[in-house]
Amino acid sequence: MLIRPTVHDLRIIGFYLGRVFTIVAVAGLLPLTWATLGREWNPFGSFLLMIGVFAAIGALLIRICPGAERLDWSHGMVVVAVTWLVVPLIGAIPFALSGHYGSLLDAYFDAMSGLSTTGLSLVQDLDHLAPSLNFWRHLLHFLGGQGIVIAALVLFAGGGALTLYYGEARDDRVLPSVRSTARFIWAVALLHLVAGVLALGLAAWFVLGFTWERSLFHGLMIFFAGFDTGGFTPQSTSIGYYHSAWFELVAAVLMVAGAMSFGVHFALWWGGRKKLLANLETRTIVATFLVTMALTLFGLAAIGAYSNVAGLSRQGVFQILSAHTGTGFATVGPSELATWGGLAFGGLALAMALGGMASSTAGGVKALRVGLTVKAVANDVRDVLLPERAVVDQSYFQYQRHWLTSDLAKAAMTVSLLYVALFLIGAGVGMAYGVPLQDALFESVSAGASVGLSVGVTQPLMPTVLKLTYITQMWLGRLEFIAVFVLIGFLWSAVRGK
Amino acid sequence: MKGRAKRLGKAWLPNLEGGAISFAIEVVIVVLVGLIGFAIAALALWIF
Protein backbone atom coordinates (compact mmCIF):
# COMPACT_ATOMS: atom_id res chain seq x y z
CA MET A 1 0.00 0.00 0.00
CA LEU A 2 1.25 3.50 -0.84
CA ILE A 3 1.09 6.17 1.85
CA ARG A 4 0.12 9.58 0.55
CA PRO A 5 2.60 12.33 1.62
CA THR A 6 1.15 14.74 4.17
CA VAL A 7 1.35 18.55 4.32
CA HIS A 8 3.93 18.00 7.05
CA ASP A 9 6.17 16.09 4.59
CA LEU A 10 5.81 18.86 2.01
CA ARG A 11 6.72 21.47 4.63
CA ILE A 12 9.95 19.67 5.54
CA ILE A 13 10.90 19.34 1.86
CA GLY A 14 9.93 22.95 1.18
CA PHE A 15 12.01 24.25 4.08
CA TYR A 16 15.21 22.53 2.91
CA LEU A 17 14.59 23.50 -0.73
CA GLY A 18 14.22 27.08 0.50
CA ARG A 19 17.63 26.88 2.15
CA VAL A 20 19.24 25.49 -1.00
CA PHE A 21 17.72 28.20 -3.21
CA THR A 22 18.92 30.86 -0.78
CA ILE A 23 22.47 29.52 -1.06
CA VAL A 24 22.31 29.59 -4.86
CA ALA A 25 21.00 33.17 -4.69
CA VAL A 26 24.06 34.11 -2.63
CA ALA A 27 26.33 32.28 -5.13
CA GLY A 28 24.69 34.33 -7.90
CA LEU A 29 26.21 37.45 -6.33
CA LEU A 30 29.62 36.34 -7.67
CA PRO A 31 28.77 36.61 -11.42
CA LEU A 32 26.76 39.75 -10.58
CA THR A 33 29.91 41.30 -9.09
CA TRP A 34 31.89 40.11 -12.12
CA ALA A 35 29.37 41.77 -14.47
CA THR A 36 29.54 44.99 -12.42
CA LEU A 37 33.35 45.13 -12.49
CA GLY A 38 33.38 44.36 -16.21
CA ARG A 39 30.58 46.87 -16.90
CA GLU A 40 28.55 44.15 -18.62
CA TRP A 41 25.15 45.70 -18.02
CA ASN A 42 22.97 43.26 -19.99
CA PRO A 43 24.25 40.22 -18.08
CA PHE A 44 24.08 42.33 -14.89
CA GLY A 45 20.31 42.74 -15.36
CA SER A 46 19.78 39.05 -16.06
CA PHE A 47 21.85 38.00 -13.02
CA LEU A 48 19.83 40.40 -10.86
CA LEU A 49 16.62 38.79 -12.14
CA MET A 50 17.97 35.28 -11.50
CA ILE A 51 19.10 36.15 -7.95
CA GLY A 52 15.73 37.77 -7.28
CA VAL A 53 13.84 34.65 -8.38
CA PHE A 54 16.08 32.32 -6.32
CA ALA A 55 15.87 34.58 -3.25
CA ALA A 56 12.12 35.11 -3.55
CA ILE A 57 11.32 31.40 -3.91
CA GLY A 58 13.82 30.53 -1.17
CA ALA A 59 12.42 33.10 1.27
CA LEU A 60 8.83 32.12 0.45
CA LEU A 61 9.52 28.43 1.05
CA ILE A 62 11.29 29.09 4.35
CA ARG A 63 8.43 31.41 5.39
CA ILE A 64 5.55 29.05 4.57
CA CYS A 65 7.41 25.92 5.69
CA PRO A 66 8.92 27.07 9.01
CA GLY A 67 10.98 24.99 11.40
CA ALA A 68 13.84 22.68 10.55
CA GLU A 69 12.82 19.15 11.37
CA ARG A 70 14.70 15.96 10.96
CA LEU A 71 14.80 14.84 7.34
CA ASP A 72 14.10 11.20 6.69
CA TRP A 73 15.52 9.32 3.71
CA SER A 74 12.67 10.06 1.32
CA HIS A 75 12.63 13.79 2.17
CA GLY A 76 16.38 14.13 1.59
CA MET A 77 16.25 12.30 -1.73
CA VAL A 78 13.30 14.40 -2.93
CA VAL A 79 15.08 17.64 -1.95
CA VAL A 80 18.20 16.63 -3.92
CA ALA A 81 16.29 15.43 -7.02
CA VAL A 82 14.16 18.61 -7.13
CA THR A 83 17.23 20.80 -6.53
CA TRP A 84 18.96 19.31 -9.57
CA LEU A 85 15.85 19.97 -11.70
CA VAL A 86 14.89 23.46 -10.54
CA VAL A 87 18.28 25.15 -9.98
CA PRO A 88 19.22 24.74 -13.69
CA LEU A 89 15.79 26.10 -14.66
CA ILE A 90 16.23 29.37 -12.77
CA GLY A 91 20.00 29.36 -13.33
CA ALA A 92 19.33 29.33 -17.09
CA ILE A 93 17.73 32.81 -17.00
CA PRO A 94 21.00 34.69 -17.74
CA PHE A 95 21.77 32.25 -20.59
CA ALA A 96 18.28 32.56 -22.08
CA LEU A 97 18.50 36.38 -22.04
CA SER A 98 22.04 36.48 -23.48
CA GLY A 99 21.13 35.93 -27.13
CA HIS A 100 23.66 33.08 -27.32
CA TYR A 101 21.07 30.31 -27.09
CA GLY A 102 18.50 29.30 -29.70
CA SER A 103 15.77 28.62 -27.14
CA LEU A 104 14.98 28.39 -23.44
CA LEU A 105 15.47 24.62 -23.73
CA ASP A 106 19.03 25.16 -25.04
CA ALA A 107 19.76 27.46 -22.08
CA TYR A 108 18.31 24.86 -19.68
CA PHE A 109 20.42 22.17 -21.39
CA ASP A 110 23.61 24.15 -20.67
CA ALA A 111 22.60 24.91 -17.09
CA MET A 112 21.83 21.22 -16.45
CA SER A 113 25.11 20.27 -18.15
CA GLY A 114 26.92 22.75 -15.89
CA LEU A 115 25.30 21.67 -12.64
CA SER A 116 25.62 17.96 -13.42
CA THR A 117 29.33 18.54 -14.29
CA THR A 118 28.81 17.09 -17.76
CA GLY A 119 30.15 19.70 -20.16
CA LEU A 120 28.04 19.16 -23.28
CA SER A 121 26.97 22.56 -24.59
CA LEU A 122 24.46 24.16 -26.97
CA VAL A 123 25.88 27.68 -26.69
CA GLN A 124 26.31 29.61 -29.94
CA ASP A 125 29.33 31.81 -30.60
CA LEU A 126 30.97 30.90 -27.29
CA ASP A 127 34.11 32.85 -28.16
CA HIS A 128 32.14 36.12 -27.88
CA LEU A 129 30.15 35.27 -24.75
CA ALA A 130 30.40 37.92 -22.00
CA PRO A 131 33.01 36.89 -19.38
CA SER A 132 30.49 37.13 -16.53
CA LEU A 133 28.20 34.64 -18.31
CA ASN A 134 31.15 32.36 -18.98
CA PHE A 135 32.02 32.65 -15.29
CA TRP A 136 28.44 31.59 -14.37
CA ARG A 137 28.66 28.54 -16.67
CA HIS A 138 31.82 27.41 -14.93
CA LEU A 139 30.57 28.33 -11.46
CA LEU A 140 27.64 25.97 -12.08
CA HIS A 141 30.23 23.19 -12.39
CA PHE A 142 31.67 24.20 -9.03
CA LEU A 143 28.24 24.41 -7.39
CA GLY A 144 27.21 21.05 -8.82
CA GLY A 145 30.56 19.38 -8.20
CA GLN A 146 31.35 20.60 -4.70
CA GLY A 147 27.65 20.38 -4.05
CA ILE A 148 25.10 22.97 -3.15
CA VAL A 149 23.97 20.41 -0.62
CA ILE A 150 27.48 20.18 0.80
CA ALA A 151 27.42 23.95 1.19
CA ALA A 152 24.09 23.68 2.97
CA LEU A 153 25.58 21.13 5.34
CA VAL A 154 28.58 23.33 6.12
CA LEU A 155 26.50 26.41 6.78
CA PHE A 156 23.63 24.94 8.73
CA ALA A 157 23.71 21.21 9.12
CA GLY A 158 20.66 20.01 10.95
CA GLY A 159 19.03 16.72 11.71
CA GLY A 160 19.08 14.18 8.94
CA ALA A 161 21.93 15.87 7.06
CA LEU A 162 23.18 12.43 6.09
CA THR A 163 20.20 11.82 3.81
CA LEU A 164 21.02 14.92 1.73
CA TYR A 165 24.62 13.77 1.52
CA TYR A 166 23.68 10.31 0.27
CA GLY A 167 21.05 11.79 -2.04
CA GLU A 168 23.80 13.63 -3.85
CA ALA A 169 25.39 10.27 -4.67
CA ARG A 170 28.11 10.54 -2.03
CA ASP A 171 28.70 7.81 0.50
CA ASP A 172 32.22 8.45 1.71
CA ARG A 173 32.32 9.73 5.28
CA VAL A 174 35.97 10.33 6.07
CA LEU A 175 35.35 12.19 9.33
CA PRO A 176 33.10 11.48 12.33
CA SER A 177 30.26 13.75 11.18
CA VAL A 178 28.80 14.62 7.80
CA ARG A 179 29.36 18.29 8.61
CA SER A 180 33.09 17.89 9.20
CA THR A 181 33.31 15.67 6.10
CA ALA A 182 31.62 18.43 4.09
CA ARG A 183 34.09 20.96 5.52
CA PHE A 184 37.00 18.71 4.54
CA ILE A 185 35.63 18.48 0.98
CA TRP A 186 35.59 22.27 0.79
CA ALA A 187 39.07 22.56 2.31
CA VAL A 188 40.46 20.20 -0.37
CA ALA A 189 38.67 22.22 -3.06
CA LEU A 190 40.09 25.50 -1.75
CA LEU A 191 43.63 24.11 -1.63
CA HIS A 192 43.33 22.93 -5.22
CA LEU A 193 41.72 26.24 -6.18
CA VAL A 194 44.77 28.19 -5.03
CA ALA A 195 47.35 25.74 -6.45
CA GLY A 196 45.43 25.08 -9.68
CA VAL A 197 44.61 28.68 -10.57
CA LEU A 198 48.19 29.70 -9.77
CA ALA A 199 49.68 26.94 -11.96
CA LEU A 200 47.24 27.50 -14.85
CA GLY A 201 47.53 31.26 -14.59
CA LEU A 202 51.34 31.14 -14.64
CA ALA A 203 51.28 28.76 -17.64
CA ALA A 204 48.95 31.15 -19.50
CA TRP A 205 51.03 34.19 -18.53
CA PHE A 206 54.54 32.90 -19.19
CA VAL A 207 54.01 30.26 -21.88
CA LEU A 208 51.04 31.70 -23.81
CA GLY A 209 51.78 35.39 -23.21
CA PHE A 210 48.27 36.25 -21.93
CA THR A 211 47.77 39.41 -19.86
CA TRP A 212 47.57 38.72 -16.11
CA GLU A 213 43.81 39.42 -16.06
CA ARG A 214 43.21 36.98 -18.91
CA SER A 215 45.54 34.42 -17.34
CA LEU A 216 43.60 34.60 -14.08
CA PHE A 217 40.25 34.32 -15.90
CA HIS A 218 41.28 31.27 -17.93
CA GLY A 219 42.99 29.70 -14.91
CA LEU A 220 39.86 30.07 -12.80
CA MET A 221 37.52 28.74 -15.52
CA ILE A 222 39.69 25.71 -16.28
CA PHE A 223 40.07 25.01 -12.55
CA PHE A 224 36.29 24.99 -12.02
CA ALA A 225 35.76 22.70 -15.02
CA GLY A 226 38.78 20.46 -14.37
CA PHE A 227 38.59 19.89 -10.61
CA ASP A 228 34.83 19.37 -10.76
CA THR A 229 35.25 17.06 -13.78
CA GLY A 230 32.90 19.34 -15.74
CA GLY A 231 34.32 20.05 -19.15
CA PHE A 232 33.13 23.55 -20.05
CA THR A 233 35.87 25.82 -21.36
CA PRO A 234 35.85 29.56 -22.10
CA GLN A 235 36.69 28.92 -25.77
CA SER A 236 34.88 26.80 -28.36
CA THR A 237 37.96 24.72 -29.15
CA SER A 238 38.22 23.44 -25.54
CA ILE A 239 41.75 22.82 -24.21
CA GLY A 240 43.03 22.60 -27.80
CA TYR A 241 42.73 26.41 -27.85
CA TYR A 242 45.84 26.76 -25.69
CA HIS A 243 48.17 24.47 -27.70
CA SER A 244 50.30 24.14 -24.58
CA ALA A 245 51.69 20.96 -23.05
CA TRP A 246 52.11 22.78 -19.70
CA PHE A 247 48.49 23.83 -19.69
CA GLU A 248 47.42 20.29 -20.55
CA LEU A 249 49.60 18.88 -17.75
CA VAL A 250 48.04 21.12 -15.08
CA ALA A 251 44.54 20.46 -16.45
CA ALA A 252 45.29 16.71 -16.30
CA VAL A 253 46.39 16.97 -12.64
CA LEU A 254 43.14 18.75 -11.78
CA MET A 255 41.09 16.14 -13.67
CA VAL A 256 42.80 13.32 -11.74
CA ALA A 257 42.30 15.15 -8.43
CA GLY A 258 38.62 15.66 -9.27
CA ALA A 259 38.03 12.00 -10.07
CA MET A 260 39.53 10.84 -6.74
CA SER A 261 37.18 10.01 -3.91
CA PHE A 262 37.45 12.20 -0.85
CA GLY A 263 38.57 9.13 1.09
CA VAL A 264 41.65 9.07 -1.15
CA HIS A 265 42.16 12.81 -0.68
CA PHE A 266 41.96 12.30 3.07
CA ALA A 267 44.55 9.52 2.95
CA LEU A 268 46.86 11.64 0.76
CA TRP A 269 46.36 14.66 3.00
CA TRP A 270 46.64 13.07 6.44
CA GLY A 271 48.60 9.87 5.79
CA GLY A 272 47.61 6.23 5.36
CA ARG A 273 48.81 6.25 1.75
CA LYS A 274 50.01 2.63 1.81
CA LYS A 275 46.43 1.42 2.36
CA LEU A 276 45.40 3.13 -0.86
CA LEU A 277 47.50 0.74 -2.94
CA ALA A 278 45.66 -2.24 -1.43
CA ASN A 279 42.19 -0.73 -1.97
CA LEU A 280 39.92 -2.58 -4.37
CA GLU A 281 38.84 0.73 -5.88
CA THR A 282 42.42 1.93 -6.54
CA ARG A 283 43.41 -1.38 -8.14
CA THR A 284 40.27 -1.42 -10.28
CA ILE A 285 40.72 2.10 -11.61
CA VAL A 286 44.41 1.51 -12.37
CA ALA A 287 43.50 -1.66 -14.29
CA THR A 288 40.59 -0.12 -16.23
CA PHE A 289 42.62 2.98 -17.00
CA LEU A 290 45.56 0.99 -18.39
CA VAL A 291 43.28 -1.28 -20.45
CA THR A 292 41.24 1.58 -21.96
CA MET A 293 44.41 3.61 -22.61
CA ALA A 294 46.02 0.65 -24.40
CA LEU A 295 42.85 0.06 -26.45
CA THR A 296 42.69 3.71 -27.48
CA LEU A 297 46.38 4.06 -28.36
CA PHE A 298 46.50 0.76 -30.28
CA GLY A 299 43.27 1.73 -32.07
CA LEU A 300 44.68 5.12 -33.07
CA ALA A 301 47.91 3.52 -34.27
CA ALA A 302 45.96 0.93 -36.27
CA ILE A 303 43.98 3.56 -38.21
CA GLY A 304 47.12 5.66 -38.72
CA ALA A 305 45.67 8.73 -36.97
CA TYR A 306 49.12 9.81 -35.77
CA SER A 307 52.48 8.99 -37.29
CA ASN A 308 54.78 9.90 -34.37
CA VAL A 309 54.96 8.69 -30.77
CA ALA A 310 54.82 12.17 -29.21
CA GLY A 311 51.63 13.15 -31.06
CA LEU A 312 49.90 9.82 -30.47
CA SER A 313 50.71 9.68 -26.76
CA ARG A 314 49.92 13.36 -26.07
CA GLN A 315 46.53 13.33 -27.81
CA GLY A 316 45.59 9.78 -26.83
CA VAL A 317 46.56 10.02 -23.16
CA PHE A 318 44.89 13.41 -22.65
CA GLN A 319 41.62 12.28 -24.24
CA ILE A 320 41.54 9.02 -22.28
CA LEU A 321 42.30 10.85 -19.00
CA SER A 322 39.51 13.28 -19.81
CA ALA A 323 37.10 10.42 -20.63
CA HIS A 324 37.95 8.20 -17.64
CA THR A 325 37.79 11.05 -15.13
CA GLY A 326 34.47 12.17 -16.62
CA THR A 327 35.75 15.65 -17.40
CA GLY A 328 35.24 16.10 -21.13
CA PHE A 329 38.12 18.44 -21.94
CA ALA A 330 39.36 17.84 -25.48
CA THR A 331 42.48 18.72 -27.41
CA VAL A 332 40.92 17.49 -30.67
CA GLY A 333 37.69 18.77 -32.20
CA PRO A 334 34.39 16.80 -32.40
CA SER A 335 34.82 16.15 -36.13
CA GLU A 336 38.32 14.67 -35.57
CA LEU A 337 37.09 12.67 -32.58
CA ALA A 338 34.35 11.21 -34.80
CA THR A 339 37.03 9.71 -37.04
CA TRP A 340 38.53 7.76 -34.10
CA GLY A 341 36.64 4.62 -35.10
CA GLY A 342 37.08 0.98 -34.10
CA LEU A 343 39.27 0.14 -31.13
CA ALA A 344 40.04 3.77 -30.21
CA PHE A 345 36.32 4.57 -30.10
CA GLY A 346 35.71 1.48 -27.97
CA GLY A 347 38.48 2.40 -25.53
CA LEU A 348 37.24 5.97 -25.16
CA ALA A 349 33.55 5.01 -24.79
CA LEU A 350 34.42 2.30 -22.26
CA ALA A 351 36.52 4.75 -20.24
CA MET A 352 33.63 7.24 -20.19
CA ALA A 353 31.15 4.55 -19.10
CA LEU A 354 33.38 3.24 -16.29
CA GLY A 355 34.07 6.69 -14.83
CA GLY A 356 36.05 7.74 -11.76
CA MET A 357 35.94 6.85 -8.07
CA ALA A 358 32.86 6.72 -5.86
CA SER A 359 32.02 9.90 -3.94
CA SER A 360 33.88 12.05 -6.46
CA THR A 361 32.39 14.45 -8.98
CA ALA A 362 33.12 12.00 -11.81
CA GLY A 363 30.16 10.16 -13.32
CA GLY A 364 29.78 6.72 -14.83
CA VAL A 365 29.47 3.32 -13.19
CA LYS A 366 32.42 4.10 -10.85
CA ALA A 367 35.47 1.97 -10.11
CA LEU A 368 34.27 0.52 -6.79
CA ARG A 369 31.10 -0.91 -8.38
CA VAL A 370 33.14 -2.35 -11.25
CA GLY A 371 35.58 -3.92 -8.77
CA LEU A 372 32.81 -5.38 -6.60
CA THR A 373 31.01 -6.79 -9.65
CA VAL A 374 34.17 -8.43 -11.02
CA LYS A 375 35.05 -9.82 -7.57
CA ALA A 376 31.54 -11.22 -7.06
CA VAL A 377 31.60 -12.94 -10.47
CA ALA A 378 35.13 -14.28 -9.84
CA ASN A 379 34.02 -15.66 -6.45
CA ASP A 380 31.06 -17.42 -8.07
CA VAL A 381 33.38 -19.00 -10.66
CA ARG A 382 35.81 -20.10 -7.90
CA ASP A 383 32.89 -21.55 -5.96
CA VAL A 384 31.99 -23.73 -8.94
CA LEU A 385 35.55 -24.79 -9.73
CA LEU A 386 36.68 -25.64 -6.17
CA PRO A 387 35.62 -28.78 -4.28
CA GLU A 388 32.29 -28.46 -2.44
CA ARG A 389 33.92 -28.29 0.99
CA ALA A 390 36.26 -25.48 0.01
CA VAL A 391 35.48 -22.02 1.43
CA VAL A 392 35.87 -19.09 -0.96
CA ASP A 393 37.16 -15.88 0.61
CA GLN A 394 34.24 -13.43 0.25
CA SER A 395 36.07 -10.37 1.55
CA TYR A 396 37.62 -7.34 -0.11
CA PHE A 397 39.88 -4.53 1.08
CA GLN A 398 38.71 -0.92 0.97
CA TYR A 399 40.60 0.99 3.72
CA GLN A 400 39.79 -2.07 5.87
CA ARG A 401 38.56 -5.58 5.23
CA HIS A 402 34.85 -5.84 4.35
CA TRP A 403 32.55 -8.75 3.59
CA LEU A 404 31.29 -8.89 0.03
CA THR A 405 27.72 -9.83 0.90
CA SER A 406 25.26 -10.87 -1.78
CA ASP A 407 23.21 -7.72 -1.02
CA LEU A 408 26.25 -5.52 -1.68
CA ALA A 409 27.09 -7.36 -4.91
CA LYS A 410 23.45 -7.10 -6.02
CA ALA A 411 23.37 -3.35 -5.32
CA ALA A 412 26.59 -2.78 -7.31
CA MET A 413 25.31 -4.86 -10.23
CA THR A 414 21.88 -3.17 -10.21
CA VAL A 415 23.31 0.34 -10.52
CA SER A 416 25.78 -0.88 -13.18
CA LEU A 417 22.90 -2.36 -15.18
CA LEU A 418 20.87 0.83 -14.79
CA TYR A 419 23.78 2.78 -16.30
CA VAL A 420 23.99 0.34 -19.22
CA ALA A 421 20.23 0.72 -19.78
CA LEU A 422 20.56 4.51 -19.61
CA PHE A 423 23.33 4.49 -22.23
CA LEU A 424 21.38 2.16 -24.54
CA ILE A 425 18.12 4.13 -24.28
CA GLY A 426 19.94 7.38 -25.12
CA ALA A 427 21.68 5.71 -28.05
CA GLY A 428 18.33 4.31 -29.23
CA VAL A 429 16.73 7.77 -29.25
CA GLY A 430 19.72 9.14 -31.19
CA MET A 431 19.47 6.34 -33.74
CA ALA A 432 15.72 6.98 -34.10
CA TYR A 433 16.67 10.46 -35.33
CA GLY A 434 19.14 9.09 -37.87
CA VAL A 435 22.37 9.39 -35.89
CA PRO A 436 24.73 6.50 -36.76
CA LEU A 437 25.05 3.80 -34.04
CA GLN A 438 28.66 4.65 -33.11
CA ASP A 439 28.01 8.39 -32.75
CA ALA A 440 24.68 7.86 -30.97
CA LEU A 441 26.26 5.50 -28.44
CA PHE A 442 29.27 7.77 -27.85
CA GLU A 443 27.12 10.86 -27.23
CA SER A 444 24.67 8.94 -25.04
CA VAL A 445 27.45 7.53 -22.84
CA SER A 446 28.98 11.01 -22.65
CA ALA A 447 25.69 12.52 -21.41
CA GLY A 448 24.75 9.66 -19.06
CA ALA A 449 28.21 9.38 -17.51
CA SER A 450 28.51 13.18 -17.04
CA VAL A 451 31.56 13.41 -19.33
CA GLY A 452 30.99 15.98 -22.07
CA LEU A 453 33.17 14.71 -24.92
CA SER A 454 31.27 15.05 -28.19
CA VAL A 455 31.50 13.73 -31.72
CA GLY A 456 29.27 16.56 -32.93
CA VAL A 457 25.78 15.17 -32.27
CA THR A 458 25.16 17.74 -29.52
CA GLN A 459 24.55 20.99 -31.36
CA PRO A 460 21.78 23.62 -31.35
CA LEU A 461 19.97 22.12 -34.37
CA MET A 462 19.55 18.64 -32.92
CA PRO A 463 15.95 17.45 -32.34
CA THR A 464 14.12 18.65 -29.22
CA VAL A 465 13.42 15.08 -28.07
CA LEU A 466 17.14 14.31 -28.22
CA LYS A 467 17.91 17.42 -26.16
CA LEU A 468 15.33 16.32 -23.57
CA THR A 469 16.80 12.81 -23.58
CA TYR A 470 20.32 14.06 -22.86
CA ILE A 471 19.00 16.43 -20.14
CA THR A 472 17.28 13.47 -18.46
CA GLN A 473 20.42 11.35 -18.82
CA MET A 474 22.56 14.07 -17.22
CA TRP A 475 20.10 14.37 -14.31
CA LEU A 476 19.81 10.61 -13.74
CA GLY A 477 23.52 9.95 -14.23
CA ARG A 478 24.66 12.67 -11.82
CA LEU A 479 22.32 11.54 -9.04
CA GLU A 480 22.97 7.84 -9.72
CA PHE A 481 19.25 7.05 -10.14
CA ILE A 482 18.13 6.53 -6.55
CA ALA A 483 17.16 10.13 -5.68
CA VAL A 484 15.25 10.43 -8.97
CA PHE A 485 13.43 7.13 -8.42
CA VAL A 486 12.46 8.25 -4.90
CA LEU A 487 11.07 11.52 -6.35
CA ILE A 488 9.01 9.56 -8.90
CA GLY A 489 7.79 7.26 -6.12
CA PHE A 490 6.93 10.29 -3.96
CA LEU A 491 4.87 11.84 -6.77
CA TRP A 492 3.20 8.51 -7.50
CA SER A 493 2.29 8.16 -3.80
CA ALA A 494 0.80 11.65 -3.85
CA VAL A 495 -1.52 10.58 -6.68
CA ARG A 496 -2.30 6.97 -5.78
CA GLY A 497 -1.53 6.79 -2.07
CA LYS A 498 -4.05 6.55 0.78
CA MET B 1 48.12 13.85 14.59
CA LYS B 2 45.81 12.13 12.14
CA GLY B 3 44.08 10.10 14.83
CA ARG B 4 43.72 13.08 17.16
CA ALA B 5 42.49 15.35 14.39
CA LYS B 6 40.01 12.74 13.24
CA ARG B 7 38.80 12.11 16.80
CA LEU B 8 38.21 15.80 17.30
CA GLY B 9 36.57 16.12 13.92
CA LYS B 10 39.12 18.81 13.02
CA ALA B 11 40.85 17.09 10.13
CA TRP B 12 39.22 19.46 7.68
CA LEU B 13 41.44 22.25 8.99
CA PRO B 14 44.11 23.43 6.55
CA ASN B 15 47.14 21.18 6.66
CA LEU B 16 49.50 22.73 4.17
CA GLU B 17 52.16 20.02 4.43
CA GLY B 18 49.62 17.26 3.74
CA GLY B 19 48.04 19.32 0.99
CA ALA B 20 51.40 19.91 -0.70
CA ILE B 21 52.24 16.19 -0.52
CA SER B 22 48.79 15.38 -1.92
CA PHE B 23 49.24 17.81 -4.84
CA ALA B 24 52.75 16.45 -5.53
CA ILE B 25 51.43 12.87 -5.63
CA GLU B 26 48.73 13.93 -8.11
CA VAL B 27 51.44 15.45 -10.35
CA VAL B 28 53.50 12.25 -10.09
CA ILE B 29 50.44 10.15 -11.06
CA VAL B 30 49.90 12.24 -14.21
CA VAL B 31 53.59 12.13 -15.16
CA LEU B 32 53.62 8.33 -14.67
CA VAL B 33 50.48 8.00 -16.79
CA GLY B 34 52.16 10.10 -19.48
CA LEU B 35 55.28 7.93 -19.44
CA ILE B 36 53.27 4.68 -19.60
CA GLY B 37 51.19 6.19 -22.40
CA PHE B 38 54.36 7.14 -24.28
CA ALA B 39 55.67 3.57 -23.97
CA ILE B 40 52.37 2.04 -25.14
CA ALA B 41 52.19 4.53 -28.04
CA ALA B 42 55.74 3.60 -29.10
CA LEU B 43 54.85 -0.11 -28.96
CA ALA B 44 51.60 0.46 -30.89
CA LEU B 45 53.31 2.43 -33.66
CA TRP B 46 56.09 -0.17 -33.83
CA ILE B 47 53.52 -2.97 -34.28
CA PHE B 48 51.35 -1.12 -36.84
Boltz contact constraints between the chains, C-beta under 6 A:
constraints:
  - contact:
      token1: [A, 175]
      token2: [B, 9]
      max_distance: 6.0
  - contact:
      token1: [A, 175]
      token2: [B, 11]
      max_distance: 6.0
  - contact:
      token1: [A, 176]
      token2: [B, 9]
      max_distance: 6.0
  - contact:
      token1: [A, 177]
      token2: [B, 9]
      max_distance: 6.0
  - contact:
      token1: [A, 180]
      token2: [B, 9]
      max_distance: 6.0
  - contact:
      token1: [A, 180]
      token2: [B, 12]
      max_distance: 6.0
  - contact:
      token1: [A, 183]
      token2: [B, 12]
      max_distance: 6.0
  - contact:
      token1: [A, 184]
      token2: [B, 12]
      max_distance: 6.0
  - contact:
      token1: [A, 187]
      token2: [B, 12]
      max_distance: 6.0
  - contact:
      token1: [A, 191]
      token2: [B, 19]
      max_distance: 6.0
  - contact:
      token1: [A, 195]
      token2: [B, 23]
      max_distance: 6.0
  - contact:
      token1: [A, 252]
      token2: [B, 30]
      max_distance: 6.0
  - contact:
      token1: [A, 253]
      token2: [B, 26]
      max_distance: 6.0
  - contact:
      token1: [A, 253]
      token2: [B, 27]
      max_distance: 6.0
  - contact:
      token1: [A, 253]
      token2: [B, 30]
      max_distance: 6.0
  - contact:
      token1: [A, 256]
      token2: [B, 26]
      max_distance: 6.0
  - contact:
      token1: [A, 256]
      token2: [B, 29]
      max_distance: 6.0
  - contact:
      token1: [A, 256]
      token2: [B, 30]
      max_distance: 6.0
  - contact:
      token1: [A, 257]
      token2: [B, 26]
      max_distance: 6.0
  - contact:
      token1: [A, 268]
      token2: [B, 22]
      max_distance: 6.0
  - contact:
      token1: [A, 268]
      token2: [B, 25]
      max_distance: 6.0
  - contact:
      token1: [A, 269]
      token2: [B, 18]
      max_distance: 6.0
  - contact:
      token1: [A, 269]
      token2: [B, 22]
      max_distance: 6.0
  - contact:
      token1: [A, 270]
      token2: [B, 2]
      max_distance: 6.0
  - contact:
      token1: [A, 270]
      token2: [B, 11]
      max_distance: 6.0
  - contact:
      token1: [A, 270]
      token2: [B, 18]
      max_distance: 6.0
  - contact:
      token1: [A, 271]
      token2: [B, 2]
      max_distance: 6.0
  - contact:
      token1: [A, 293]
      token2: [B, 37]
      max_distance: 6.0
  - contact:
      token1: [A, 294]
      token2: [B, 40]
      max_distance: 6.0
  - contact:
      token1: [A, 297]
      token2: [B, 40]
      max_distance: 6.0
  - contact:
      token1: [A, 297]
      token2: [B, 41]
      max_distance: 6.0
  - contact:
      token1: [A, 297]
      token2: [B, 44]
      max_distance: 6.0
  - contact:
      token1: [A, 298]
      token2: [B, 44]
      max_distance: 6.0
  - contact:
      token1: [A, 301]
      token2: [B, 44]
      max_distance: 6.0
  - contact:
      token1: [A, 301]
      token2: [B, 45]
      max_distance: 6.0
  - contact:
      token1: [A, 301]
      token2: [B, 48]
      max_distance: 6.0
  - contact:
      token1: [A, 302]
      token2: [B, 48]
      max_distance: 6.0
  - contact:
      token1: [A, 309]
      token2: [B, 41]
      max_distance: 6.0
  - contact:
      token1: [A, 309]
      token2: [B, 42]
      max_distance: 6.0
  - contact:
      token1: [A, 309]
      token2: [B, 45]
      max_distance: 6.0
  - contact:
      token1: [A, 312]
      token2: [B, 41]
      max_distance: 6.0
  - contact:
      token1: [A, 313]
      token2: [B, 37]
      max_distance: 6.0
  - contact:
      token1: [A, 313]
      token2: [B, 38]
      max_distance: 6.0
  - contact:
      token1: [A, 313]
      token2: [B, 41]
      max_distance: 6.0
  - contact:
      token1: [A, 317]
      token2: [B, 34]
      max_distance: 6.0
  - contact:
      token1: [A, 317]
      token2: [B, 37]
      max_distance: 6.0
